[in-house]
Amino acid sequence: MRFWRVLALALTGNAVSAVFLPPRDADANAGVTSDAARAALIREAFMHSWEGYKQYAWGYDELLSVSNRGGNSRHAPPRG
């Protein structure tokens, strides 16, 4: 059930995207009727996060979503 939310979070690094993905339960499927539709939602969430990374944090380890800046949390020297 939580697998898809965790997967989206792992792929995107964005908890907001993971919240919008419906759970796998049949009664809470929220209109997603096939694995292809679910895959499309995951791809859409990933692409949204990727565009944010490209716009605000290109060249850094991660996007700091609250400040819309890049960050290096992997002990790399800061850029710029």
The 8 nearest C-alpha neighbors of each residue, nearest first, counted from 0:
[[1, 23, 2, 22, 24, 3, 4, 21],
 [0, 2, 4, 3, 5, 22, 23, 6],
 [1, 3, 5, 0, 4, 6, 23, 22],
 [4, 2, 6, 5, 1, 7, 22, 0],
 [3, 5, 17, 7, 1, 6, 2, 8],
 [4, 6, 8, 2, 3, 7, 9, 1],
 [5, 7, 3, 9, 8, 4, 2, 10],
 [8, 6, 17, 10, 4, 9, 5, 11],
 [7, 9, 12, 5, 11, 17, 6, 13],
 [8, 10, 6, 7, 12, 11, 5, 13],
 [11, 9, 7, 8, 12, 6, 45, 13],
 [10, 12, 13, 45, 8, 48, 9, 7],
 [13, 11, 8, 9, 10, 14, 48, 7],
 [12, 14, 11, 15, 8, 16, 17, 48],
 [13, 15, 17, 16, 8, 18, 12, 11],
 [16, 14, 18, 17, 13, 19, 8, 12],
 [17, 15, 18, 14, 19, 44, 13, 7],
 [16, 18, 4, 14, 7, 8, 15, 19],
 [19, 17, 15, 16, 20, 14, 4, 21],
 [20, 18, 17, 16, 21, 15, 4, 44],
 [19, 21, 17, 18, 4, 22, 16, 40],
 [20, 22, 28, 19, 29, 23, 27, 18],
 [23, 21, 0, 24, 28, 1, 27, 20],
 [22, 24, 0, 28, 25, 21, 27, 3],
 [25, 23, 27, 22, 26, 28, 0, 21],
 [26, 24, 28, 27, 23, 22, 29, 32],
 [25, 27, 24, 28, 29, 23, 22, 30],
 [28, 26, 24, 29, 25, 22, 21, 23],
 [27, 29, 25, 30, 31, 26, 24, 21],
 [30, 28, 27, 31, 21, 26, 22, 32],
 [29, 31, 28, 32, 27, 21, 33, 36],
 [32, 30, 28, 29, 36, 33, 37, 21],
 [31, 33, 30, 36, 34, 28, 37, 35],
 [34, 32, 36, 35, 31, 37, 38, 30],
 [33, 35, 37, 36, 38, 32, 31, 39],
 [34, 36, 38, 33, 37, 39, 32, 40],
 [37, 35, 39, 33, 38, 34, 31, 40],
 [36, 38, 34, 40, 39, 35, 31, 41],
 [39, 37, 35, 41, 40, 36, 34, 42],
 [38, 40, 42, 36, 37, 41, 43, 35],
 [41, 39, 43, 37, 38, 42, 44, 36],
 [40, 42, 38, 44, 43, 39, 45, 7],
 [41, 43, 39, 45, 40, 44, 46, 38],
 [42, 44, 40, 46, 41, 45, 39, 47],
 [45, 43, 41, 47, 42, 46, 16, 40],
 [44, 46, 42, 11, 48, 47, 43, 49],
 [47, 45, 49, 43, 48, 44, 42, 50],
 [48, 46, 44, 50, 45, 49, 43, 51],
 [47, 49, 51, 45, 46, 50, 11, 52],
 [48, 50, 46, 52, 51, 47, 45, 53],
 [49, 51, 53, 47, 52, 48, 46, 54],
 [52, 50, 48, 54, 49, 53, 55, 47],
 [51, 53, 56, 49, 50, 55, 54, 62],
 [54, 52, 57, 50, 51, 55, 56, 49],
 [55, 53, 51, 52, 50, 56, 57, 49],
 [54, 56, 68, 52, 67, 53, 51, 57],
 [57, 55, 69, 52, 62, 59, 68, 53],
 [58, 56, 53, 59, 52, 55, 54, 69],
 [57, 59, 56, 60, 69, 78, 53, 61],
 [60, 58, 69, 56, 70, 61, 57, 71],
 [61, 59, 71, 70, 72, 58, 69, 73],
 [62, 60, 70, 59, 69, 63, 71, 56],
 [61, 63, 69, 56, 64, 52, 68, 70],
 [62, 64, 68, 67, 69, 65, 66, 61],
 [63, 65, 67, 66, 62, 68, 13, 51],
 [64, 66, 67, 63, 68, 62, 69, 13],
 [65, 67, 68, 64, 63, 69, 62, 55],
 [68, 66, 64, 63, 65, 55, 62, 69],
 [69, 67, 63, 55, 66, 56, 62, 70],
 [68, 70, 56, 62, 59, 61, 63, 55],
 [71, 69, 61, 59, 60, 72, 62, 63],
 [70, 72, 60, 73, 59, 75, 61, 74],
 [71, 73, 74, 70, 60, 75, 61, 59],
 [72, 74, 71, 75, 60, 70, 76, 61],
 [75, 73, 72, 71, 76, 77, 60, 70],
 [76, 74, 73, 71, 77, 72, 60, 78],
 [75, 77, 78, 74, 71, 73, 72, 79],
 [78, 76, 75, 71, 79, 70, 59, 74],
 [79, 77, 76, 59, 58, 71, 75, 70],
 [78, 77, 76, 58, 59, 69, 70, 71]]
